[in-house]
Amino acid sequence: MFIELVKGLALLLALCFLHSTSIRLWRQHPLTGQAVSGVLFGGICVVGMLTPVVLMPGVIFDARSVVLSMAGLFGGPLVACIAAALAAAGRLWLGGGGTAVGLASIALCTVLGLLYREARTRGHLSVKPLPLALFGLLVHAALLGVFQWLPAAVVARVNETLALPFLLTFTPATVALGLLLRDVEQRLATERALAGSAARLRAIAHAIPDVLLVLDAQGRYVEVLSPDDAALAARPSHLIGQRLHDVLPAGQADRFLHLVTQTLASGQTHSMEYEMQTLSGLRHFEGRAQPLGVTVSGQPAVVFLARDITHRKQAESALRESELRFRSLLRNIPSISVQGYLADGTTSYWNQASEHLYGYTAEEALGSNLLDLIIPPPMREAVRQNVQQMFATGEAIPAGELQLRRKDGTPVHVFSSHAYIQVPGQPAEMFCIDIDISGRKAAEDEARYLAFYDALTQLP
């Protein structure tokens, strides 16, 4: 009997292996996979019936009860029905006086396995050692009840010699097979979850417009993901497995490898800006390296995300050139005084015309306060309030004629216009554009004088 039990255990282990292999092979066709699993469970039952414990001719005992109950629990109705049908066919083929009882035991084990599955689905039972042991005891105690339908002489022999070994053998076998199949189920669920997670991450990686690289500590390309190969130094198939020094100029490769080493040593994110000769020409990138957290082929690695900032760099360069032209133009206009001020009145710009008009050189004016430079004391409070209002609302101070003050203290008449400038990333500025109208004011004063006084006698 011991040899038969060892054979039965080997069949159960083979069943676990074949069942897990079948599910993996037919993962994309679950219905076909269930049918194949049903055939496997039923086939194991038939093989077990070919090498049973023979109590007497036509009355056999084997591990089909364990297999069929687990087919119902883990396989579901389709798997259980196919397995039961094959087991029943095998038992009919063997024949003998115990055939009817054998068919009843097949049906009983299948139904009890499906009931356990339903209870598990509803959350009433779990697949753990204790519930499995109680279930196995219930199944085989029920089978002992079914065996009472055998002829009286057979029943007496079963009860005397086989009942206790039957319970003590097949109850632990039920627990063992249940735990093995649960482990298979959990591993397959983990594989599906990992595959789904990997698919989502890959889809996200391909959806972002950036280049994503996985580099190990030796500077070897482990993974290359990019929506556009034109942003790479070479085709992904040519990069995988290559080292940085195999692909990039030595100086640039050293810089990248230093970033990888620094990132792995600190465990923190590090970034750099660089330019690279790509398949589409010279491009500018902003790169960020983050430790991967797991080893790749025994090597620590980093995830490197590179964003193409070529257009931003070009825009920044164009903006700097435009600002340079603008400031050069303003600086060299001889008759229009232009000054720039920050919110607190600090002078940030002072062109040559302002030097001639107010008497302060650019070195003297820059960094000084507007109120101290050119605003007469009686006007300072009003000017301070107007400047605060302009920076608070962004609305320019209305243009108009003002009498301001030169460095030597003499008054100067100007027509002053104002502009509020806000450049992203820089503090807001107020620009004053002043035109000297002292000559016009003098002419107006002279005309007004001549209107009331004789030019020769200076008398009214």
One Martini backbone bead per residue (centre of mass of N, CA, C, O) as a GRO file, in nm:
protein
  460
    1MET     BB    1   0.056   0.064  -0.018
    2PHE     BB    2   0.294   0.260  -0.009
    3ILE     BB    3   0.359   0.259  -0.309
    4GLU     BB    4   0.086   0.376  -0.401
    5LEU     BB    5   0.114   0.645  -0.245
    6VAL     BB    6   0.368   0.744  -0.386
    7LYS     BB    7   0.243   0.749  -0.664
    8GLY     BB    8   0.022   0.953  -0.593
    9LEU     BB    9   0.213   1.186  -0.518
   10ALA     BB   10   0.349   1.208  -0.794
   11LEU     BB   11   0.088   1.280  -0.945
   12LEU     BB   12   0.032   1.545  -0.794
   13LEU     BB   13   0.291   1.689  -0.880
   14ALA     BB   14   0.242   1.664  -1.182
   15LEU     BB   15  -0.019   1.823  -1.184
   16CYS     BB   16   0.093   2.096  -1.097
   17PHE     BB   17   0.286   2.133  -1.332
   18LEU     BB   18   0.082   2.099  -1.568
   19HIS     BB   19  -0.115   2.319  -1.482
   20SER     BB   20   0.078   2.564  -1.493
   21THR     BB   21   0.164   2.523  -1.787
   22SER     BB   22  -0.116   2.546  -1.916
   23ILE     BB   23  -0.183   2.834  -1.826
   24ARG     BB   24   0.056   2.970  -1.969
   25LEU     BB   25  -0.001   2.871  -2.261
   26TRP     BB   26  -0.333   2.966  -2.229
   27ARG     BB   27  -0.362   3.275  -2.151
   28GLN     BB   28  -0.508   3.385  -2.425
   29HIS     BB   29  -0.699   3.102  -2.380
   30PRO     BB   30  -0.895   3.023  -2.125
   31LEU     BB   31  -1.091   2.804  -2.228
   32THR     BB   32  -0.877   2.610  -2.330
   33GLY     BB   33  -0.726   2.589  -2.062
   34GLN     BB   34  -0.958   2.457  -1.903
   35ALA     BB   35  -0.984   2.206  -2.075
   36VAL     BB   36  -0.696   2.105  -2.029
   37SER     BB   37  -0.717   2.087  -1.721
   38GLY     BB   38  -0.944   1.880  -1.717
   39VAL     BB   39  -0.779   1.660  -1.858
   40LEU     BB   40  -0.558   1.643  -1.644
   41PHE     BB   41  -0.727   1.566  -1.401
   42GLY     BB   42  -0.860   1.320  -1.534
   43GLY     BB   43  -0.600   1.171  -1.614
   44ILE     BB   44  -0.493   1.130  -1.326
   45CYS     BB   45  -0.727   0.958  -1.234
   46VAL     BB   46  -0.685   0.728  -1.435
   47VAL     BB   47  -0.396   0.658  -1.354
   48GLY     BB   48  -0.468   0.594  -1.058
   49MET     BB   49  -0.670   0.356  -1.134
   50LEU     BB   50  -0.433   0.169  -1.253
   51THR     BB   51  -0.286   0.210  -0.941
   52PRO     BB   52  -0.432   0.073  -0.697
   53VAL     BB   53  -0.612  -0.018  -0.417
   54VAL     BB   54  -0.695  -0.359  -0.377
   55LEU     BB   55  -0.943  -0.516  -0.204
   56MET     BB   56  -1.108  -0.628  -0.454
   57PRO     BB   57  -1.258  -0.726  -0.712
   58GLY     BB   58  -1.378  -0.405  -0.824
   59VAL     BB   59  -1.230  -0.278  -0.559
   60ILE     BB   60  -1.110   0.058  -0.536
   61PHE     BB   61  -0.827   0.274  -0.432
   62ASP     BB   62  -0.771   0.633  -0.467
   63ALA     BB   63  -0.685   0.989  -0.549
   64ARG     BB   64  -0.947   1.114  -0.688
   65SER     BB   65  -1.068   1.280  -0.455
   66VAL     BB   66  -0.848   1.495  -0.446
   67VAL     BB   67  -0.851   1.589  -0.742
   68LEU     BB   68  -1.158   1.663  -0.778
   69SER     BB   69  -1.183   1.868  -0.548
   70MET     BB   70  -0.958   2.059  -0.671
   71ALA     BB   71  -1.094   2.108  -0.941
   72GLY     BB   72  -1.332   2.265  -0.820
   73LEU     BB   73  -1.174   2.481  -0.657
   74PHE     BB   74  -0.958   2.582  -0.899
   75GLY     BB   75  -1.119   2.542  -1.185
   76GLY     BB   76  -1.416   2.485  -1.190
   77PRO     BB   77  -1.678   2.371  -1.367
   78LEU     BB   78  -1.534   2.286  -1.630
   79VAL     BB   79  -1.299   2.128  -1.510
   80ALA     BB   80  -1.468   1.939  -1.328
   81CYS     BB   81  -1.645   1.806  -1.548
   82ILE     BB   82  -1.420   1.689  -1.722
   83ALA     BB   83  -1.283   1.524  -1.500
   84ALA     BB   84  -1.533   1.357  -1.419
   85ALA     BB   85  -1.585   1.229  -1.695
   86LEU     BB   86  -1.314   1.082  -1.720
   87ALA     BB   87  -1.331   0.925  -1.454
   88ALA     BB   88  -1.594   0.778  -1.521
   89ALA     BB   89  -1.493   0.639  -1.774
   90GLY     BB   90  -1.267   0.482  -1.634
   91ARG     BB   91  -1.449   0.328  -1.431
   92LEU     BB   92  -1.624   0.186  -1.642
   93TRP     BB   93  -1.391   0.039  -1.783
   94LEU     BB   94  -1.310  -0.130  -1.530
   95GLY     BB   95  -1.525  -0.202  -1.343
   96GLY     BB   96  -1.726  -0.381  -1.129
   97GLY     BB   97  -1.880  -0.381  -0.814
   98GLY     BB   98  -1.776  -0.060  -0.754
   99THR     BB   99  -1.885   0.139  -0.972
  100ALA     BB  100  -2.121   0.297  -0.846
  101VAL     BB  101  -1.961   0.403  -0.606
  102GLY     BB  102  -1.744   0.542  -0.778
  103LEU     BB  103  -1.937   0.743  -0.919
  104ALA     BB  104  -2.041   0.875  -0.660
  105SER     BB  105  -1.763   0.977  -0.562
  106ILE     BB  106  -1.710   1.162  -0.800
  107ALA     BB  107  -1.955   1.348  -0.760
  108LEU     BB  108  -1.903   1.433  -0.468
  109CYS     BB  109  -1.623   1.566  -0.500
  110THR     BB  110  -1.705   1.775  -0.711
  111VAL     BB  111  -1.925   1.922  -0.549
  112LEU     BB  112  -1.754   1.998  -0.300
  113GLY     BB  113  -1.547   2.168  -0.455
  114LEU     BB  114  -1.756   2.379  -0.563
  115LEU     BB  115  -1.854   2.472  -0.284
  116TYR     BB  116  -1.583   2.579  -0.189
  117ARG     BB  117  -1.552   2.787  -0.412
  118GLU     BB  118  -1.803   2.953  -0.339
  119ALA     BB  119  -1.715   3.021  -0.049
  120ARG     BB  120  -1.459   3.166  -0.136
  121THR     BB  121  -1.588   3.386  -0.317
  122ARG     BB  122  -1.767   3.496  -0.062
  123GLY     BB  123  -1.556   3.477   0.199
  124HIS     BB  124  -1.594   3.218   0.399
  125LEU     BB  125  -1.332   3.090   0.271
  126SER     BB  126  -1.006   2.953   0.278
  127VAL     BB  127  -0.668   2.866   0.159
  128LYS     BB  128  -0.581   2.677   0.424
  129PRO     BB  129  -0.484   2.433   0.622
  130LEU     BB  130  -0.738   2.407   0.800
  131PRO     BB  131  -0.965   2.414   0.587
  132LEU     BB  132  -0.844   2.181   0.422
  133ALA     BB  133  -0.855   1.965   0.642
  134LEU     BB  134  -1.160   1.977   0.688
  135PHE     BB  135  -1.235   1.916   0.398
  136GLY     BB  136  -1.089   1.643   0.372
  137LEU     BB  137  -1.243   1.508   0.602
  138LEU     BB  138  -1.525   1.543   0.483
  139VAL     BB  139  -1.488   1.396   0.215
  140HIS     BB  140  -1.385   1.114   0.340
  141ALA     BB  141  -1.624   1.069   0.524
  142ALA     BB  142  -1.835   1.066   0.302
  143LEU     BB  143  -1.709   0.826   0.149
  144LEU     BB  144  -1.748   0.621   0.374
  145GLY     BB  145  -2.052   0.639   0.348
  146VAL     BB  146  -2.065   0.537   0.052
  147PHE     BB  147  -1.922   0.259   0.111
  148GLN     BB  148  -2.183   0.134   0.253
  149TRP     BB  149  -2.302   0.030  -0.035
  150LEU     BB  150  -2.157  -0.204  -0.019
  151PRO     BB  151  -2.102  -0.494   0.049
  152ALA     BB  152  -2.089  -0.623   0.360
  153ALA     BB  153  -1.808  -0.755   0.342
  154VAL     BB  154  -1.666  -0.501   0.238
  155VAL     BB  155  -1.743  -0.305   0.461
  156ALA     BB  156  -1.605  -0.452   0.691
  157ARG     BB  157  -1.319  -0.429   0.573
  158VAL     BB  158  -1.307  -0.124   0.548
  159ASN     BB  159  -1.358  -0.055   0.852
  160GLU     BB  160  -1.112  -0.224   0.963
  161THR     BB  161  -0.858  -0.148   0.741
  162LEU     BB  162  -0.923   0.151   0.573
  163ALA     BB  163  -1.044   0.401   0.710
  164LEU     BB  164  -0.807   0.526   0.868
  165PRO     BB  165  -0.593   0.542   0.638
  166PHE     BB  166  -0.772   0.709   0.453
  167LEU     BB  167  -0.786   0.962   0.633
  168LEU     BB  168  -0.469   0.991   0.701
  169THR     BB  169  -0.390   1.026   0.392
  170PHE     BB  170  -0.606   1.216   0.225
  171THR     BB  171  -0.612   1.466   0.398
  172PRO     BB  172  -0.314   1.559   0.363
  173ALA     BB  173  -0.328   1.550   0.054
  174THR     BB  174  -0.528   1.780   0.030
  175VAL     BB  175  -0.352   1.993   0.160
  176ALA     BB  176  -0.108   1.970  -0.027
  177LEU     BB  177  -0.252   2.024  -0.299
  178GLY     BB  178  -0.382   2.293  -0.220
  179LEU     BB  179  -0.115   2.446  -0.164
  180LEU     BB  180   0.012   2.402  -0.439
  181LEU     BB  181  -0.219   2.535  -0.606
  182ARG     BB  182  -0.206   2.805  -0.461
  183ASP     BB  183   0.080   2.871  -0.544
  184VAL     BB  184   0.025   2.870  -0.843
  185GLU     BB  185  -0.193   3.089  -0.838
  186GLN     BB  186  -0.016   3.314  -0.713
  187ARG     BB  187   0.208   3.316  -0.927
  188LEU     BB  188   0.022   3.383  -1.165
  189ALA     BB  189  -0.088   3.646  -1.046
  190THR     BB  190   0.188   3.783  -1.025
  191GLU     BB  191   0.259   3.765  -1.324
  192ARG     BB  192   0.018   3.930  -1.423
  193ALA     BB  193   0.080   4.184  -1.260
  194LEU     BB  194   0.363   4.230  -1.376
  195ALA     BB  195   0.279   4.242  -1.672
  196GLY     BB  196   0.084   4.478  -1.639
  197SER     BB  197   0.286   4.677  -1.518
  198ALA     BB  198   0.489   4.666  -1.751
  199ALA     BB  199   0.292   4.760  -1.970
  200ARG     BB  200   0.225   5.033  -1.842
  201LEU     BB  201   0.513   5.144  -1.822
  202ARG     BB  202   0.575   5.120  -2.124
  203ALA     BB  203   0.347   5.303  -2.220
  204ILE     BB  204   0.440   5.551  -2.063
  205ALA     BB  205   0.726   5.567  -2.179
  206HIS     BB  206   0.617   5.602  -2.480
  207ALA     BB  207   0.437   5.864  -2.421
  208ILE     BB  208   0.665   6.015  -2.351
  209PRO     BB  209   0.895   6.265  -2.487
  210ASP     BB  210   1.122   6.108  -2.357
  211VAL     BB  211   1.425   5.978  -2.265
  212LEU     BB  212   1.485   5.633  -2.161
  213LEU     BB  213   1.730   5.509  -1.932
  214VAL     BB  214   1.933   5.220  -1.848
  215LEU     BB  215   2.211   5.233  -1.620
  216ASP     BB  216   2.487   5.105  -1.513
  217ALA     BB  217   2.777   5.128  -1.324
  218GLN     BB  218   2.945   5.086  -1.612
  219GLY     BB  219   2.775   5.232  -1.849
  220ARG     BB  220   2.545   5.043  -1.945
  221TYR     BB  221   2.305   4.961  -2.170
  222VAL     BB  222   1.987   4.820  -2.081
  223GLU     BB  223   1.777   5.055  -2.158
  224VAL     BB  224   1.571   5.182  -2.445
  225LEU     BB  225   1.348   5.467  -2.452
  226SER     BB  226   1.181   5.607  -2.749
  227PRO     BB  227   0.968   5.786  -2.962
  228ASP     BB  228   1.254   5.894  -3.094
  229ASP     BB  229   1.551   5.816  -3.249
  230ALA     BB  230   1.657   6.113  -3.308
  231ALA     BB  231   1.740   6.151  -2.985
  232LEU     BB  232   1.976   5.963  -3.048
  233ALA     BB  233   2.300   5.840  -3.103
  234ALA     BB  234   2.146   5.565  -3.162
  235ARG     BB  235   2.020   5.285  -3.205
  236PRO     BB  236   1.887   5.080  -2.976
  237SER     BB  237   2.022   4.814  -3.088
  238HIS     BB  238   2.317   4.956  -3.057
  239LEU     BB  239   2.310   5.022  -2.739
  240ILE     BB  240   2.258   4.761  -2.630
  241GLY     BB  241   2.540   4.670  -2.423
  242GLN     BB  242   2.673   4.930  -2.430
  243ARG     BB  243   2.900   5.170  -2.366
  244LEU     BB  244   2.956   5.496  -2.335
  245HIS     BB  245   3.252   5.478  -2.465
  246ASP     BB  246   3.133   5.341  -2.737
  247VAL     BB  247   2.949   5.613  -2.822
  248LEU     BB  248   3.098   5.843  -2.682
  249PRO     BB  249   3.279   6.079  -2.601
  250ALA     BB  250   3.496   6.078  -2.350
  251GLY     BB  251   3.406   6.333  -2.195
  252GLN     BB  252   3.102   6.267  -2.194
  253ALA     BB  253   3.118   5.985  -2.068
  254ASP     BB  254   3.246   6.078  -1.802
  255ARG     BB  255   3.008   6.255  -1.714
  256PHE     BB  256   2.795   6.034  -1.702
  257LEU     BB  257   2.943   5.838  -1.509
  258HIS     BB  258   2.954   6.037  -1.275
  259LEU     BB  259   2.648   6.059  -1.239
  260VAL     BB  260   2.597   5.762  -1.177
  261THR     BB  261   2.786   5.740  -0.931
  262GLN     BB  262   2.657   5.969  -0.765
  263THR     BB  263   2.371   5.850  -0.749
  264LEU     BB  264   2.445   5.576  -0.613
  265ALA     BB  265   2.592   5.698  -0.362
  266SER     BB  266   2.340   5.890  -0.261
  267GLY     BB  267   2.033   5.815  -0.362
  268GLN     BB  268   1.988   6.058  -0.552
  269THR     BB  269   1.891   6.309  -0.747
  270HIS     BB  270   2.039   6.397  -1.067
  271SER     BB  271   2.156   6.670  -1.276
  272MET     BB  272   2.181   6.777  -1.632
  273GLU     BB  273   2.337   6.961  -1.893
  274TYR     BB  274   2.339   6.889  -2.253
  275GLU     BB  275   2.512   6.805  -2.552
  276MET     BB  276   2.422   6.618  -2.860
  277GLN     BB  277   2.493   6.391  -3.109
  278THR     BB  278   2.248   6.302  -3.320
  279LEU     BB  279   2.050   6.178  -3.573
  280SER     BB  280   1.942   6.506  -3.594
  281GLY     BB  281   2.176   6.629  -3.438
  282LEU     BB  282   2.222   6.894  -3.246
  283ARG     BB  283   2.135   6.865  -2.895
  284HIS     BB  284   1.945   6.960  -2.613
  285PHE     BB  285   1.965   6.856  -2.259
  286GLU     BB  286   1.777   6.729  -1.975
  287GLY     BB  287   1.902   6.541  -1.700
  288ARG     BB  288   1.786   6.253  -1.495
  289ALA     BB  289   1.895   6.071  -1.203
  290GLN     BB  290   1.779   5.747  -1.072
  291PRO     BB  291   1.758   5.506  -0.871
  292LEU     BB  292   1.628   5.188  -0.925
  293GLY     BB  293   1.663   4.963  -0.662
  294VAL     BB  294   1.781   4.745  -0.857
  295THR     BB  295   1.935   4.491  -0.999
  296VAL     BB  296   2.135   4.432  -1.305
  297SER     BB  297   2.309   4.170  -1.341
  298GLY     BB  298   2.440   4.260  -1.047
  299GLN     BB  299   2.386   4.569  -1.109
  300PRO     BB  300   2.365   4.875  -1.046
  301ALA     BB  301   2.111   5.129  -1.125
  302VAL     BB  302   1.975   5.376  -1.353
  303VAL     BB  303   1.747   5.630  -1.424
  304PHE     BB  304   1.735   5.810  -1.738
  305LEU     BB  305   1.604   6.138  -1.805
  306ALA     BB  306   1.557   6.293  -2.128
  307ARG     BB  307   1.516   6.633  -2.228
  308ASP     BB  308   1.431   6.825  -2.493
  309ILE     BB  309   1.577   7.178  -2.506
  310THR     BB  310   1.630   7.318  -2.777
  311HIS     BB  311   1.398   7.525  -2.806
  312ARG     BB  312   1.456   7.671  -2.540
  313LYS     BB  313   1.745   7.756  -2.608
  314GLN     BB  314   1.669   7.917  -2.859
  315ALA     BB  315   1.478   8.112  -2.715
  316GLU     BB  316   1.684   8.222  -2.513
  317SER     BB  317   1.881   8.329  -2.724
  318ALA     BB  318   1.681   8.517  -2.866
  319LEU     BB  319   1.617   8.683  -2.614
  320ARG     BB  320   1.903   8.786  -2.561
  321GLU     BB  321   1.938   8.924  -2.833
  322SER     BB  322   1.695   9.111  -2.808
  323GLU     BB  323   1.786   9.249  -2.547
  324LEU     BB  324   2.052   9.355  -2.658
  325ARG     BB  325   1.932   9.528  -2.882
  326PHE     BB  326   1.747   9.697  -2.703
  327ARG     BB  327   1.966   9.814  -2.512
  328SER     BB  328   2.146   9.932  -2.732
  329LEU     BB  329   1.938  10.122  -2.847
  330LEU     BB  330   1.879  10.281  -2.587
  331ARG     BB  331   2.169  10.366  -2.515
  332ASN     BB  332   2.215  10.529  -2.813
  333ILE     BB  333   2.003  10.731  -2.763
  334PRO     BB  334   2.043  11.081  -2.746
  335SER     BB  335   1.721  11.206  -2.678
  336ILE     BB  336   1.641  10.950  -2.489
  337SER     BB  337   1.546  10.885  -2.171
  338VAL     BB  338   1.637  10.575  -1.997
  339GLN     BB  339   1.483  10.400  -1.721
  340GLY     BB  340   1.527  10.153  -1.458
  341TYR     BB  341   1.297  10.002  -1.211
  342LEU     BB  342   1.220   9.881  -0.919
  343ALA     BB  343   0.992   9.850  -0.668
  344ASP     BB  344   1.201  10.015  -0.462
  345GLY     BB  345   1.367  10.216  -0.682
  346THR     BB  346   1.587  10.070  -0.808
  347THR     BB  347   1.837  10.100  -1.031
  348SER     BB  348   1.872   9.906  -1.357
  349TYR     BB  349   1.870  10.154  -1.571
  350TRP     BB  350   2.111  10.364  -1.779
  351ASN     BB  351   2.148  10.580  -2.018
  352GLN     BB  352   2.314  10.820  -2.193
  353ALA     BB  353   2.087  11.033  -2.192
  354SER     BB  354   2.067  11.035  -1.880
  355GLU     BB  355   2.346  11.146  -1.830
  356HIS     BB  356   2.296  11.420  -1.979
  357LEU     BB  357   2.032  11.511  -1.832
  358TYR     BB  358   2.121  11.445  -1.505
  359GLY     BB  359   2.456  11.381  -1.456
  360TYR     BB  360   2.463  11.075  -1.429
  361THR     BB  361   2.617  10.801  -1.421
  362ALA     BB  362   2.574  10.469  -1.440
  363GLU     BB  363   2.743  10.402  -1.186
  364GLU     BB  364   2.582  10.601  -1.001
  365ALA     BB  365   2.282  10.501  -1.054
  366LEU     BB  366   2.323  10.217  -1.011
  367GLY     BB  367   2.145  10.121  -0.712
  368SER     BB  368   1.988  10.362  -0.685
  369ASN     BB  369   1.741  10.587  -0.599
  370LEU     BB  370   1.504  10.762  -0.750
  371LEU     BB  371   1.444  10.976  -0.525
  372ASP     BB  372   1.754  11.063  -0.491
  373LEU     BB  373   1.815  11.158  -0.785
  374ILE     BB  374   1.533  11.320  -0.946
  375ILE     BB  375   1.349  11.387  -0.697
  376PRO     BB  376   1.189  11.616  -0.553
  377PRO     BB  377   1.090  11.644  -0.235
  378PRO     BB  378   0.779  11.724  -0.285
  379MET     BB  379   0.737  11.447  -0.480
  380ARG     BB  380   0.808  11.173  -0.335
  381GLU     BB  381   0.541  11.062  -0.217
  382ALA     BB  382   0.382  11.051  -0.481
  383VAL     BB  383   0.582  10.868  -0.635
  384ARG     BB  384   0.575  10.630  -0.443
  385GLN     BB  385   0.273  10.567  -0.480
  386ASN     BB  386   0.275  10.528  -0.788
  387VAL     BB  387   0.475  10.292  -0.793
  388GLN     BB  388   0.316  10.097  -0.614
  389GLN     BB  389   0.064  10.091  -0.796
  390MET     BB  390   0.204   9.980  -1.051
  391PHE     BB  391   0.312   9.708  -0.923
  392ALA     BB  392   0.028   9.608  -0.820
  393THR     BB  393  -0.136   9.640  -1.118
  394GLY     BB  394   0.031   9.714  -1.401
  395GLU     BB  395  -0.028  10.016  -1.428
  396ALA     BB  396   0.050  10.288  -1.580
  397ILE     BB  397   0.171  10.587  -1.559
  398PRO     BB  398   0.082  10.870  -1.662
  399ALA     BB  399   0.158  11.084  -1.887
  400GLY     BB  400   0.388  11.374  -1.844
  401GLU     BB  401   0.477  11.669  -1.703
  402LEU     BB  402   0.800  11.732  -1.548
  403GLN     BB  403   0.989  11.842  -1.257
  404LEU     BB  404   1.312  11.779  -1.216
  405ARG     BB  405   1.648  11.661  -1.110
  406ARG     BB  406   1.966  11.726  -1.101
  407LYS     BB  407   2.272  11.674  -0.970
  408ASP     BB  408   2.306  12.003  -0.920
  409GLY     BB  409   1.979  12.085  -0.862
  410THR     BB  410   1.862  12.149  -1.118
  411PRO     BB  411   1.609  12.194  -1.317
  412VAL     BB  412   1.396  11.966  -1.525
  413HIS     BB  413   1.215  11.934  -1.818
  414VAL     BB  414   0.973  11.667  -1.878
  415PHE     BB  415   0.853  11.398  -2.077
  416SER     BB  416   0.679  11.129  -1.915
  417SER     BB  417   0.702  10.779  -1.956
  418HIS     BB  418   0.550  10.449  -1.888
  419ALA     BB  419   0.664  10.099  -1.814
  420TYR     BB  420   0.555   9.763  -1.765
  421ILE     BB  421   0.784   9.487  -1.685
  422GLN     BB  422   0.739   9.120  -1.730
  423VAL     BB  423   0.972   8.869  -1.679
  424PRO     BB  424   1.015   8.554  -1.667
  425GLY     BB  425   1.212   8.503  -1.374
  426GLN     BB  426   1.185   8.815  -1.317
  427PRO     BB  427   1.177   9.114  -1.207
  428ALA     BB  428   1.002   9.376  -1.207
  429GLU     BB  429   0.971   9.671  -1.426
  430MET     BB  430   1.033  10.025  -1.461
  431PHE     BB  431   0.998  10.243  -1.738
  432CYS     BB  432   1.152  10.553  -1.825
  433ILE     BB  433   1.055  10.809  -2.067
  434ASP     BB  434   1.256  11.093  -2.136
  435ILE     BB  435   1.194  11.432  -2.248
  436ASP     BB  436   1.344  11.720  -2.324
  437ILE     BB  437   1.159  12.048  -2.248
  438SER     BB  438   1.323  12.306  -2.178
  439GLY     BB  439   1.320  12.467  -2.441
  440ARG     BB  440   1.015  12.492  -2.466
  441LYS     BB  441   0.970  12.630  -2.193
  442ALA     BB  442   1.142  12.878  -2.256
  443ALA     BB  443   0.975  12.970  -2.501
  444GLU     BB  444   0.709  13.001  -2.349
  445ASP     BB  445   0.809  13.212  -2.147
  446GLU     BB  446   0.893  13.422  -2.360
  447ALA     BB  447   0.618  13.454  -2.495
  448ARG     BB  448   0.471  13.543  -2.238
  449TYR     BB  449   0.643  13.793  -2.189
  450LEU     BB  450   0.596  13.941  -2.469
  451ALA     BB  451   0.286  13.970  -2.421
  452PHE     BB  452   0.353  14.193  -2.164
  453TYR     BB  453   0.631  14.298  -2.294
  454ASP     BB  454   0.873  14.502  -2.403
  455ALA     BB  455   1.157  14.428  -2.578
  456LEU     BB  456   1.310  14.712  -2.531
  457THR     BB  457   1.199  14.827  -2.237
  458GLN     BB  458   1.062  14.615  -2.041
  459LEU     BB  459   0.768  14.714  -2.055
  460PRO     BB  460   0.419  14.697  -2.031
   0.00000   0.00000   0.00000
